[in-house]
Amino acid sequence: MAARWGHTIKAFLFQVHSIAGLVLALLVSLIALTGAIMSFEDEIVDHLNAGIMQVAPRQAPILMPDALVARLKAAQDFGKVSAVTLSSDPSAAAHVRFGRDEQGGRPASLYVDPYDAHVLGSPRGEAFFATVRKLHRWLLIPGDGKGWGRPITGTIALGLIVMLISGLVLRWPRRAGSVKMWLKPNLGLSGRGLHRTLHTVIGTWVLPIYLTMTLTGLWFSFEWYKDGVAWLLSRPEVSAAKMQPKMSAKAPRAAGRADPAQPIGFDQAWTTFQREEGGRFSRALLTLPAGPGTVIRIRSWGKDRTLETTRDEFRIDAASGQLVSAERYDDKTFGEKIIAAIYDIHRGAILGWPGKLVFMIAAALMPLFSVTGILLYLSRRKLRRPAQPPLGQLVPGE
């Protein structure tokens, strides 16, 4: 009876695995390949733009961010500035980003000389990787993260998890303790046998990486998943704060404060940030509020930080310079550091450049499983097709 039940369950899982694979093969491969392309985006962009990311340090003081923006606009109106990246390195250029225009487009960002606001140029590769990122995250569906693309890619990730788990169960050998059975492909085979060994054995190699990619990728697709992970890994007060409905970034107005409808600048917040951080930061990203609020978000990276997600985050009222909140990476618990590093875990950067390389290769291999899976499906259908009798053996009426 147990054997019969086991056979029935495996038959059901086999159907689920096959159907999910056929439906999602193209989209999963597309998402994986775009992820592989972005694996070394930072290194590629830095190499392409090395000539405009550095300036000759001088004795003159570096401009305050508002003066930098004002001089930039005086030379040419590139659009509304949304963010500025500044560095403690006197030889590093400032990086200026712009908000979307009325048509929904976003002008190319600029590297600017922090001493005189001279435009050094737009980063090469930025538009290409922005398009690849939209394809990876939202399949280029209009609305970006607020459209249908976000839940669709999340659903694809859930489907991939189903395929991975069902594939592992179907793959489970009778001698589960044999490393050879699990990990050694038989490349001497041909046809269906070769397709099967490539699909199952190579799939076993990369299965832990695919599970890591999908489980972390769901963080960017579903709020319920993000809230669940935050509840599981964060301190109760931190997870409760993260689960609160998103409010406007508007800080309480004090008597005599300027109307927040008026344009706000960076200087007050920048001065407060420098007083809080001193010389501990290597670079800081100052982002204006998207709505009518007055609270500027500043993300900063310490001089000893190598990962993108190991950052501190400050929220400062641009009108008064009051520190609204400070979230320091070193103050996080182990679980909260895992949450902070989800993006670096997702792309393997948590293990340094070797990790990114391994994750890139695994992502680039995804089409192999799509192709071999489809070939195995077609060969099964061919084997199940009843053989036709020779023409000479047919009787009238057949």
Helices and strands as residue ranges (DSSP letters): H 2-37, H 41-48, H 65-75, E 81-87, E 94-98, E 110-112, E 119-121, H 126-138, G 144-146, H 149-171, H 179-183, H 192-197, I 198-202, H 203-217, G 218-220, H 223-233, H 236-243, H 267-277, E 281-287, E 295-302, E 312-317, E 323-327, G 329-331, H 334-340, H 342-346, G 349-351, H 352-364, H 366-384, G 391-393
